[in-house]
Amino acid sequence: MPKVTAEYSEARRLQIIDAAYRCFARKGFHQATMRDIYQEAQLSPGAIYHYFQSKDDIIAASFERDLQRSLEPLEEALNQTDSLLALDHLIDFFFTGLASAAELGANRVNIQGWAEALLNPKLLDAITRAFASYRTMLTQLIRQSQQRGVVSTEIDPEAVARILLSLYLGLELQTAWEPGTVEVNQYTAAVKALLHGTFRRKS
């Protein structure tokens, strides 16, 4: 029997996650069944359960996957000498990614996942660990900017990191509430204006 490669396994996991997200976006997290998911993915029930035992596992895995996908640009930002420019690149990466994710319905599903996590300790752990990693790395980036004299040392770097995450989560929420009405590029430009101090009109 041929050996299953890591690349094959990862491709199958992604296939299942994408299929599940389409089902969750259409029917809702609770209404969609595992049967819906394996039919959407065009895989056997055994293939689905080989990778995931439940819908909760699929949602948790999606947050873990997003974190792993984001680690490289976050680490690259920490290694750049211009911290604010690095932050601009991160904003472009994350906010632009929301636009493509919305096409899959991922924003709708993620919001359902946030609500479900309030009652599901396993899912809450997956989500909070992912966002704790984002917050830690963003805090480090802001602290570097302070050490380089770019950002005021009177501002708490973790508070800035939380604000940036809030701007991201708020955009995700708005794209789910009003699909197609939020101009992500304009939103991104406004966030950068706030960060660079160009929001206020020059006298």
C-alpha positions as CSV (number, residue, x, y, z in Angstrom):
1,M,0.0,0.0,0.0
2,P,1.5,3.4,-1.0
3,K,2.7,5.5,1.9
4,V,0.6,8.6,2.6
5,T,2.7,11.7,2.5
6,A,2.4,14.7,4.8
7,E,1.5,16.9,1.7
8,Y,-1.4,14.5,0.9
9,S,-2.7,14.5,4.4
10,E,-2.5,18.3,4.6
11,A,-4.4,18.6,1.3
12,R,-7.1,16.3,2.5
13,R,-7.5,18.2,5.8
14,L,-7.8,21.4,3.9
15,Q,-10.3,19.9,1.5
16,I,-12.4,18.8,4.5
17,I,-12.1,22.2,6.3
18,D,-13.1,24.1,3.1
19,A,-16.1,21.8,2.5
20,A,-17.2,22.2,6.2
21,Y,-17.0,26.0,6.0
22,R,-19.2,26.0,2.9
23,C,-21.7,23.8,4.8
24,F,-21.5,26.0,7.9
25,A,-21.9,29.2,5.9
26,R,-25.0,27.8,4.2
27,K,-26.8,26.0,7.0
28,G,-25.2,27.2,10.2
29,F,-22.9,25.4,12.6
30,H,-25.5,23.4,14.4
31,Q,-27.7,22.6,11.4
32,A,-24.9,21.3,9.2
33,T,-24.1,17.6,9.9
34,M,-21.0,15.5,9.3
35,R,-23.0,13.8,6.5
36,D,-23.4,17.2,4.8
37,I,-19.6,17.7,5.1
38,Y,-18.5,14.4,3.6
39,Q,-21.0,14.9,0.8
40,E,-19.8,18.4,0.2
41,A,-16.1,17.2,0.2
42,Q,-17.0,14.2,-2.0
43,L,-15.2,11.9,0.4
44,S,-16.3,8.8,2.3
45,P,-17.4,9.1,6.0
46,G,-14.3,7.1,6.9
47,A,-12.0,9.6,5.2
48,I,-13.6,12.5,7.1
49,Y,-13.4,10.7,10.5
50,H,-9.8,9.7,9.9
51,Y,-8.9,13.4,10.2
52,F,-11.7,14.9,12.4
53,Q,-14.0,13.3,14.9
54,S,-16.5,16.2,15.1
55,K,-17.5,19.6,13.8
56,D,-15.7,21.2,16.8
57,D,-12.5,19.5,15.7
58,I,-12.8,21.0,12.2
59,I,-13.4,24.5,13.5
60,A,-10.5,24.2,16.0
61,A,-8.2,22.9,13.2
62,S,-9.1,25.9,11.0
63,F,-8.0,28.4,13.7
64,E,-4.8,26.4,14.2
65,R,-4.2,26.4,10.4
66,D,-4.8,30.1,10.2
67,L,-2.2,30.6,12.9
68,Q,0.4,28.5,11.2
69,R,-0.2,30.3,7.9
70,S,0.3,33.6,9.7
71,L,3.5,32.8,11.6
72,E,5.8,33.4,8.7
73,P,4.7,37.0,7.9
74,L,4.6,37.8,11.6
75,E,8.2,36.5,12.1
76,E,9.3,38.4,9.0
77,A,7.8,41.6,10.5
78,L,9.8,41.1,13.7
79,N,13.0,40.9,11.7
80,Q,12.5,44.1,9.7
81,T,14.3,47.3,10.8
82,D,11.4,49.5,10.0
83,S,8.7,48.4,12.5
84,L,5.9,50.6,11.2
85,L,6.5,49.5,7.6
86,A,6.4,45.9,8.8
87,L,3.1,46.7,10.5
88,D,1.7,48.1,7.3
89,H,2.6,44.9,5.5
90,L,0.9,42.8,8.2
91,I,-2.2,44.9,7.9
92,D,-2.2,44.4,4.2
93,F,-1.7,40.6,4.6
94,F,-4.4,40.1,7.2
95,F,-7.1,42.5,6.0
96,T,-6.7,41.6,2.4
97,G,-7.0,37.9,3.4
98,L,-10.4,38.7,4.9
99,A,-11.8,39.6,1.5
100,S,-10.9,36.2,0.0
101,A,-12.0,34.4,3.2
102,A,-15.4,36.1,2.9
103,E,-15.9,34.5,-0.5
104,L,-15.8,31.1,1.2
105,G,-18.1,32.3,4.0
106,A,-15.3,31.9,6.5
107,N,-16.2,35.2,8.2
108,R,-19.7,33.9,8.9
109,V,-18.4,30.6,10.2
110,N,-15.7,32.2,12.4
111,I,-18.3,34.3,14.1
112,Q,-20.3,31.2,14.8
113,G,-17.2,29.6,16.2
114,W,-16.6,32.6,18.5
115,A,-20.1,32.2,20.0
116,E,-19.8,28.4,20.2
117,A,-16.5,28.8,22.1
118,L,-18.2,30.6,25.0
119,L,-19.9,27.2,25.8
120,N,-17.3,24.8,24.4
121,P,-14.0,24.8,26.4
122,K,-12.1,22.8,23.8
123,L,-13.0,25.3,21.0
124,L,-12.3,28.2,23.4
125,D,-8.9,26.9,24.1
126,A,-8.0,26.6,20.4
127,I,-9.2,30.2,19.6
128,T,-7.6,31.9,22.7
129,R,-4.3,30.1,22.0
130,A,-4.3,31.3,18.4
131,F,-5.1,34.9,19.3
132,A,-2.7,34.9,22.2
133,S,0.1,34.1,19.7
134,Y,-1.0,37.0,17.5
135,R,-1.1,39.3,20.4
136,T,2.3,38.3,21.7
137,M,4.0,38.9,18.4
138,L,2.2,42.2,17.7
139,T,3.1,43.4,21.2
140,Q,6.7,42.5,20.5
141,L,6.6,44.5,17.3
142,I,5.1,47.6,19.0
143,R,7.8,47.3,21.7
144,Q,10.5,47.2,19.1
145,S,9.0,50.4,17.6
146,Q,9.2,52.1,21.0
147,Q,12.8,51.0,21.5
148,R,13.6,52.6,18.1
149,G,11.9,55.8,19.0
150,V,9.1,55.5,16.5
151,V,6.2,54.9,18.9
152,S,5.6,56.7,22.2
153,T,6.8,54.8,25.2
154,E,3.7,56.2,27.1
155,I,1.5,53.7,25.3
156,D,1.2,50.2,26.5
157,P,2.3,47.9,23.6
158,E,-0.1,45.1,24.5
159,A,-3.0,47.5,24.5
160,V,-2.0,48.5,21.0
161,A,-1.8,44.9,20.0
162,R,-5.3,44.3,21.4
163,I,-6.6,47.3,19.5
164,L,-5.2,46.0,16.2
165,L,-6.8,42.6,16.8
166,S,-10.1,44.4,17.5
167,L,-9.9,46.3,14.2
168,Y,-9.3,42.9,12.4
169,L,-12.2,41.2,14.3
170,G,-14.5,44.1,13.8
171,L,-13.9,44.1,10.1
172,E,-14.5,40.4,9.9
173,L,-17.8,40.9,11.7
174,Q,-18.9,43.8,9.4
175,T,-18.1,41.8,6.3
176,A,-20.4,39.0,7.6
177,W,-23.2,41.4,8.5
178,E,-23.1,43.4,5.3
179,P,-21.4,41.2,2.6
180,G,-20.1,43.2,-0.4
181,T,-20.6,46.6,1.2
182,V,-17.3,47.0,3.1
183,E,-14.5,48.4,1.1
184,V,-11.5,46.5,2.6
185,N,-8.9,48.7,0.8
186,Q,-10.5,51.9,2.2
187,Y,-10.7,50.3,5.7
188,T,-7.1,49.3,5.5
189,A,-6.0,52.8,4.4
190,A,-8.0,54.3,7.3
191,V,-6.3,52.0,9.8
192,K,-2.9,53.0,8.5
193,A,-3.8,56.7,8.7
194,L,-4.6,56.2,12.4
195,L,-1.3,54.4,13.1
196,H,0.8,56.9,11.2
197,G,-0.8,59.9,12.8
198,T,-2.1,61.2,9.4
199,F,-5.8,60.9,10.4
200,R,-6.1,64.5,11.6
201,R,-6.3,67.2,9.0
202,K,-3.1,69.3,8.8
203,S,-3.7,72.9,9.8
